[in-house]
């Protein structure tokens, strides 16, 4: 009979105690796996800012982290707005009414205005973003699961993210009604959906993008007072036909500007935007940040330490479970002295007996580890819809942290060997004569 089989038979003889110790190990490993996978999802969610198509954000003076969170992730309320005239300083001659390049145009390939302020959904869980069609056609190169991008001339139109459409049961042709300020806020005029974005795994899945021209015509969205468009007699709600006159430039403001740098001479787009930072930040109007850099700071400052703490706590649970295996086997040694003595009397060496105990510890740890690994992925799969709805990143049973999960097996074997050493040493030192005579 092989040593593995002897160890397995020994576990079977103490089925209840062995099951409890294996389950405690499984719970610890489940938490470790869940933390590893979810932390990978969260870091991926933050890292999506690296591939959104732009390399600089310009917004009002204030906290750099606030500007990043409210513009890239739609998580914070906007700081303040900046004048439309300042946004035009990033435009080329063919995009301006005076046909002159803006002050910063030489360093800019594309500048997209972004306006924030309203929400969508009964719980105000989704952000409403005012922007123009180029956001999707030139900056993001977006794919649509249904419909198409809105036209600039159709003021009361919108494009919604995949998560918004799924949660609110929206389809092309439906209306979305922005809510001012959050839950219980005033409802504004409706915007008709022209397209639904394909799921991208970015925060854009959780946003509703409305035509910026219509966004400006919503009350309190312009500098100065702008009346709500009044419907003709007998018409219950404002209609698109009423929205034909754009808001004058002097009444416009934007929350932020998404900048994609231009290649100028020997400068790459990334370096071109870095050239812009100093003159913009010297102005009293706005500030500029590099999102990739700020995202890295955000991850290093907040996400990584938090993940390390959680991993440390869950690893401690695994170690405690390992100690439980040691206690379980060690306390059973007094009952097994006769069994060990018989094995020795039949010719088993001290090292063989010691190895059987170590293998028993390893089997318990690995059995609990495999069960915990499956339970961890089942937990992530069960929480997948919730994680996706809050992070915009898909998460499910088949999400892995391959490098760290592969380390689990050798780590469990080492842990099992360490905790099994004391019971194995006790078995090694068993006095055959005393054990045989002491047992009836």
N, C-alpha and C positions, 0 to 999 in steps of 0.2 A: 504494500500500500504506500502511495506517495506521501510525502510530508504535507503537501497542500491538502490532500484528502483527510489526513489525520486532524489537521487544524480545523478543517471545515466540520468534521464530525464533532469536534470539541465545542465548536460554536453552536451546533444543533442541540447538543445536550443541555446547553444553557440558553435556550431559544429566547425567553423573555428578556433576560438581562442583556443578551447580545443585541436583540432588536432595539431595545431602548437606547443603548449606547450608539448603535448605528444611526438611529433616527436623530439623536442629538448632533452627531457629526453631519448628517444630511441637512439639518436646519442651518448649521453654520456655513456649510458650502453653498447652500441655496442663497443665503444673503450675500456672500462674496460674489457669486456669479451675477446676481441681480445688480449689485452695485457696479461691477465691472462693465456690464452691458449698458446699463442706463447712463453711467458716466460717459461712456463712449458716444451714446446718442446725444447727450447734452453738449459735449464738446464739439460734435459734428454740427449741431444746431448753431452754435456760436461761430464755428469756423466757416459756415456757409457765406458769411460776409466776404470771404476772400474771393468768391467767384460770382459776385452779383453784377459784374460788368462795369463797375466804376472804381476809381482809386482815390477819390477825395470827396469829402462832404463839407459844404459851407453852410453855416447856420448862425443864429444870433449868438452874441456873447453870452457865456455861461459855462456850465460844466461840460467838459469834453465827453465824459461818460454819459451824461444825459443826452447829448446830441447823438451819440452813437446808438443808445438804446431806443430812443424814440424814432430815429430815422431808419435804421437798419432792421430793428427787431419789433418796432411798433409797441414797445413795452412801457415807455414813459410818456408823460404829457409833454408837449412841446415847451421849450423855454420861452421864446418870444418869436416874432416874425421879423423878416428883413424886407425892405422896400423892393418892389418890382424893378425899379430903376437900377438897383444894385445887381439884381439877377441879369439884367441886360448887358452888364459890363463883361459877361462871360460869352456873349453871343457874337457870331461873325456878322459881317455886313449884310449878307443875304437873309439874315434872320431878324434884322432890325429895320424899323420904319425909316430911320435916317440914312440907311445904307452905309454906315460906318462901323468898323470893327470896335468892339468894346475894349475896355482897358486891358482885360486879361485874355482876350480872344486868341492871341497868338499861342498860348499854352494849352488851349482847350480844344478837344475834338468834339465833345458833346456835353451839353449842360441841360439837365432835366430838372424842372421845378417840382417841388413836393409840398403839398399843403395838408396839414393835419388839424384835427380839432373835434371831429364827430365820431360816433360809434354806431355799431349795427348789432342787432340781436336783442332779445328780451333782457338778457343780462349784460348788455353792452360789452360783449366779449370779443368783438371784432372791431378793428380800426378801419375807419373810412379815410381814404387817401385821395386827395385831388392831384391829378397829374395830366400829362398830355399823351397822345398816342405813341410818341417816340419812345416813351418809357418801355413799351413792349416791342416795337418794331426795330429799334436801333440799339437800345441799351441792353435789354434782357434777351432779345431774340426769342420771345416767349412762344411756347407751344400751347394750343388751345384744345381742350377736350370737346368743346362745343362752341359754335359761333365764331366771332372775330372781334378784333379791337374796335372801339368806338371811333367815330369820325370827329374831328375838331369842330365841325359845323353843327353837330348834333349835341347841343349843350347838356341835355338831361339824360345822359347815357352813362353806362358803367360796365366795368369788367370785374368779375369776382374771382377770388382764389378757390381752389378745389375744396379746401376744408370748409370755407364759408358756404359754398353751394351745397355740400353734403349735409352740413349741420342745419341749415335753414331751408333745405328742400327746395332749392332754387333751380330754375332752368332759364334758358335764353327766352327773352320776352317778358319775364317777370319784372316786378319793380322792387327796388331796395329803397328804404326810407331811412336816411341818416337821423340819428338821435343826438341832440345837442347836449354835451357835457357828461353823458352817462345814463345810468338807470334812472328812469323817471323824468328824463329831460324832454324838452320840446321836440316834436317830430317835424322834420323839414319836408320840402317837396320831394317827390319820388324821382328816382333815376331808373330808366329802363335798361335791363341787362342785355348787352349785345354779344357777350362772350364769357365763357368760363375757362379759366386757365387750367392746363394740365398740372397734376401734382408735381411739384418741383423739390419738395423736401426743404424748402426755405420758408422764412416768415411770410413771404408773399402768399402762401397758401391760406393764411389767416387774415387776409385783408380784402377790402372791397375798394376798387379803384374807380373813382368817378371822374368824369370830364372836368378838368380844372376850370373851364369856362362856366360850367354850371355851378361848380363849387363856389366860385366868386359871387354868384348871384344869390346864395343863401344868406339870409340876414345874419349880421354880426361877423361875416367872413370878409368884409371889406373895410378899408380905412374910411371912417365916416359912416353915416347911417344909410342903409340900403333897404328899401321897402321890399317885403315879400311880394312876388308877382301875384297879382289878384286875378282869379279866374273870371271869365265872363259870366254874366248872370245865368244861373241854372247849371253851372259846371262845378262839381263838388271839390275838385282838386286842380292845382296848376297843371297845365299841359305843355308839352314840348313846343307847341306852336307859339307860345308866349315868350319863349326864351330865344330871342334872335339878336339882341343887342349886347355885345360884349361889354364888360365892365371897363371903364377908362383906366389907363395905366396908372394914373396917380392915385387911384383907390385900391390898387392891388398890392398884396403882400404874399410872401412865400415863407414857409417854415424852414425849408432847407433846399439846397441845390446839390444834385448828384453830378459830380464832374468826372468825365473820362478824359485823361490827359492826351495831348497831341504829341506826335513825334516831331520835334523841332530841331533841325540840324543833327547834332550828335546825341541829342537827349532822347531817351526812351520816354514813353508816356508816364511811367512812374516817377522818373526824374523831373519831367516837366511839371507835374503837380507839386513836387517838393519845392520847385522854384516859386510857386505861387503862394506857399504858406506864409512866408515872411511879410510880403506886402499886404496880404489879406488880414493877417493878425495884427498888423500895425494900425489898420483902419479902426475907427470906433464903431463901425457898422456891424461887422461879422467876425467869425472865427472860422478857421479851416482845420480839419483833422484828416489824418490818413486812416481809414477804417481798419485796414489790415494790421497796422501797428497797434491801434487801440484795442482791437479784438484780442491780440496776443497779450496785451497788458491785462485785459479783463480776465482772460483764462488763467494767466499766471497768478493774478492777485486774488481772485475769488473762487474760480471753478476748481483748479488743481488742488489748493489746500483743503477745500471741502471734501473733495473726492479722497484725498489722502487720509483725512480723519475718519471718514466712513469706512474705508478699506481697513484702516488700523483697528477699528472697533469690531468689524466683522471677522477679521483675522484672529482677533483675541477670542471671539466666540468659538472659532475652529480649534484654537489651542486648548480652550477649556473643555471642549468636547473630546479632544485627544486625551486630556487628563482623566476624563470620565472613563475612557477605554482602559487606561492604566489601572484606575481604581477598581473597575469591574473585574478585570482579569486577576489583579493582585488579591482581591478579597476572596476570589474563588480558589486560590492556591491551597488553602487549608483543606478544602474538600477534594483536591486533586493530588494530594501527596501520595496516596496509595496508587492512583493511576500512573503517576510518574515513576513510582518505585517499581511497579510491574513492568513498565516499558524498559527501565534500566535492567531489571532482572532478566528480561528476554534478550538483552544484548544491545540495547540502544545506548549510544554514548551520551555523555553530558552535553556535548555541543549539539547533538541531534535533538535532545529534549528542549534545549534552549532555543533552537531554531524553530521548533514547532510553535512555541509560545509567541515568538516574534512574528511568524507567519499568521498566527491567529489575530494578532494586533493589526497587521497589514490588511488582512481580509476585511476586518470590521471597518477600518478607515476607508479602504477603497470602495467597499459596498455602500457605506454611507455617502462617500464622495460622489459616486455615480448617481445615486438617488437624488442627492442634493443638486447636482449639475442639471439633471432633468427638471427637477422642481423649480430651479432658478429660471430656466428658460420658459417653463410653463407660466411662471409668475410674470415674467416680462411680456409674454404673449398675451396674458389676460389683461395686463395694464396697457398693452399696446395702443388701443384706441384713445385712452386718456393721455398717454405720452404724446401721441401724434397730434391730438387736438391742442395741446398746450405748447408744444415745441415746433410743430410743423415738420418734424422729421419722423418718417415711418419707423415703427418699432414692432417687432414680433418675435415669435418663437425661434425663428432662424437667424436672429441677430446674434453675432458673436464678437467676443474680444479674443481673437485666436491666440495671440502671443501669450497673454496672461492665463487663459484657460488651459493652454498646454502645460504651463508651469505647475498647475494644480496637482497633477498626478504625481510627479516626482516629489513635490512638496509634501503631499499626504503620506507618501512612502517614508520619507525622512522623519516626519512627525510620528508616524506609527512605530517606526523603529526606535525612536527616542523614548516614547512613552511605554513601549513594550519591553524596554531593556530591564527595568527593575523586576517585573514579574518573571522575565526570562532568566535573570540572574538568580532569583529565588529558586526556580526550577532546577537550575544548574547546580545549586548548592544542596539540594535535597539529599538527606541521608537515607539510603535505601533500606538499611537494616532497621532503623528506628521507624521509618514509615510503614514497613511491612508488619513489624511486631505491634505497632500502636493501633493497627486497624484490625478489627475482629474478622 
